[in-house]
Amino acid sequence: MTYTKFESSLDATDRKVKRCRDDNDGDGIINLAWRLGYKGERFFSPYAQDLISEMGLYSLAESSFRDGMSDLNY
């Protein structure tokens, strides 16, 4: 698989979000958000947040991220 110069500058999470958007995989975005929260990683970058917003999933992703964080604390 070849990447454009722009895609090669993205981190792994951004690439996953872009792939989910390209595949129209909303469940993948939500699951990824939960995993990020559960692992204690930072929320999506501004670029990824824009892609998620374009899909209309921003509030669901943010909620899923918080759910993952709360699961981590139990």
C-alpha positions as CSV (number, residue, x, y, z in Angstrom):
1,M,0.0,0.0,0.0
2,T,1.4,3.4,-0.9
3,Y,0.6,6.6,1.0
4,T,0.5,10.1,-0.2
5,K,2.9,12.6,1.5
6,F,0.0,13.9,3.6
7,E,-1.0,10.4,4.8
8,S,2.5,9.5,5.7
9,S,2.6,12.4,8.1
10,L,-0.4,11.2,10.0
11,D,-0.1,9.1,13.1
12,A,-1.5,5.6,13.4
13,T,-4.7,6.7,15.0
14,D,-5.4,9.3,12.3
15,R,-4.8,6.7,9.6
16,K,-7.3,4.3,11.3
17,V,-9.9,7.1,11.5
18,K,-9.3,8.0,7.8
19,R,-9.6,4.3,6.8
20,C,-12.9,4.0,8.8
21,R,-14.2,7.2,7.2
22,D,-13.3,5.9,3.7
23,D,-15.0,2.6,4.5
24,N,-18.0,4.4,6.1
25,D,-17.4,2.3,9.2
26,G,-19.0,4.2,12.0
27,D,-18.8,1.3,14.4
28,G,-15.0,1.2,13.9
29,I,-14.8,4.8,14.9
30,I,-16.8,4.2,18.1
31,N,-14.8,1.1,19.0
32,L,-11.5,3.0,18.4
33,A,-12.6,5.8,20.6
34,W,-13.5,3.4,23.4
35,R,-10.1,1.7,23.1
36,L,-8.3,5.0,23.2
37,G,-10.1,5.9,26.5
38,Y,-9.5,2.5,27.9
39,K,-5.8,2.6,27.2
40,G,-5.6,6.1,28.7
41,E,-4.4,7.6,25.4
42,R,-5.3,11.1,24.3
43,F,-8.5,11.8,22.4
44,F,-8.3,12.2,18.6
45,S,-6.2,14.8,16.9
46,P,-8.0,17.9,15.4
47,Y,-7.6,16.3,12.0
48,A,-9.3,13.1,13.1
49,Q,-12.0,15.1,15.0
50,D,-12.9,16.8,11.8
51,L,-13.3,13.5,9.9
52,I,-15.4,12.1,12.7
53,S,-17.5,15.3,12.7
54,E,-18.1,15.0,9.0
55,M,-19.5,11.5,9.6
56,G,-21.8,12.9,12.3
57,L,-20.3,10.7,15.0
58,Y,-18.4,13.2,17.1
59,S,-20.6,13.2,20.2
60,L,-20.9,9.4,20.1
61,A,-17.1,9.0,19.8
62,E,-16.6,11.4,22.6
63,S,-19.0,9.5,24.8
64,S,-17.4,6.2,23.9
65,F,-14.0,7.6,24.8
66,R,-15.3,8.7,28.2
67,D,-16.9,5.2,28.7
68,G,-13.5,3.6,28.0
69,M,-11.8,5.9,30.5
70,S,-14.4,5.0,33.2
71,D,-14.0,1.3,32.5
72,L,-10.2,1.8,32.9
73,N,-10.8,3.2,36.4
74,Y,-12.8,0.2,37.6
